[in-house]
Amino acid sequence: MAENKEEDVKLGANKFRETQPLGTAAQTDKDYKEPPPAPLFEPGELSSWSFYRAGIAEFMATFLFLYITVLTVMGLKRSDSLCSSVGIQGVAWAFGGMIFALVYCTAGISGGHINPAVTFGLFLARKLSLTRAVFYIVMQCLGAICGAGVVKGFMVGPYQRLGGGANVVNPGYTKGDGLGAEIIGTFVLVYTVFSATDAKRNARDSHVPILAPLPIGFAVFLVHLATIPITGTGINPARSLGAAIIYNDEHAWSDHWIFWVGPMIGAALAAVYHQIIIRAMPFHRT
């Protein structure tokens, strides 16, 4: 038995090639302990300053996210030609780049959700309590409204004329097309969030927590490239709500349900897929 154990340690990551990435060390039970699921209600959070600090961080991050991204969209639409503006690729980079920066800044305080769909998916996976999830979503929506409001304050006339950065289903596409695009786009984002922040991977690969904001931001960038022509890309109900409230146009409101239902379905599917399929894979092979 002792010889077998020493041989296992000696072989390390090479023992089970199909389940353990190259360059990682052999793991033991001491490396990872499954955290207990978050309680549904945690009244004690309401008396903790860290709880409110996290909510403020979500508010500020979503405020900055809407300010930069909607202002970028307004700059694109105000330009006479794509050649004299950042173009669709630039808009996608603005969304993805801001998520990368803001997740990096706020991950240690609130987890860096910046998106009710992400919060909802993590809640379904029991990563946070219902109390915290509701508080985060409220603060995210308030931050988004304020961010879009500041943009309108800078350009009152052009803001209404250019659509206010509000999400709508574009001509040539049906509401079903828009809903499908939002479901799949949010699935990509939330699945990436789960994978990038998986505690098992963090225990196995020490570089994963440091790099987590990068794949999340890159996922946002890629989804925007794919779905801007369809819906302008929501995948974030707070972003869609903030722009819709400040723009306040009938067309934006008629499509608005798509940008809540789609992301929530996509987030739920990603949570189920990650928890049942991905997390069901054994960390150790016996």
PyMOL commands that set and color helices and strands:
alter all, ss='L'
color gray80, all
select helices_A, chain A and resi 2-14+43-47+49-78+82-84+87-106+116-124+130-154+156-161+175-196+199-204+208-211+213-231+237-247+250-255+258-278
alter helices_A, ss='H'
color red, helices_A
deselect
rebuild
show_as cartoon
